[in-house]
Amino acid sequence: MKIIAILIGISLIMALVFLFAFYQALKSGQFEDLESPGFRLLDKKETDITKTNNNAKGKL
């Protein structure tokens, strides 16, 4: 019976840790814009700039 009490305590602590981490991510604005990153992949100007920067890094 002691092991059940220990497991319940550990699971409650883990749930609180995950809830705190989710709250911090929510507070920092991580979930505010979910669509723009997908459209950024399709933007040709953005990908050209990224390729240019990667080529410049490779030549160093």
Buried (B, 14 or more C-beta within 10 A) or exposed (E): EEEEEEEEEEEEEEEEEEEEEEEEEEEEEEEEEEEEEEEEEEEEEEEEEEEEEEEEEEEE
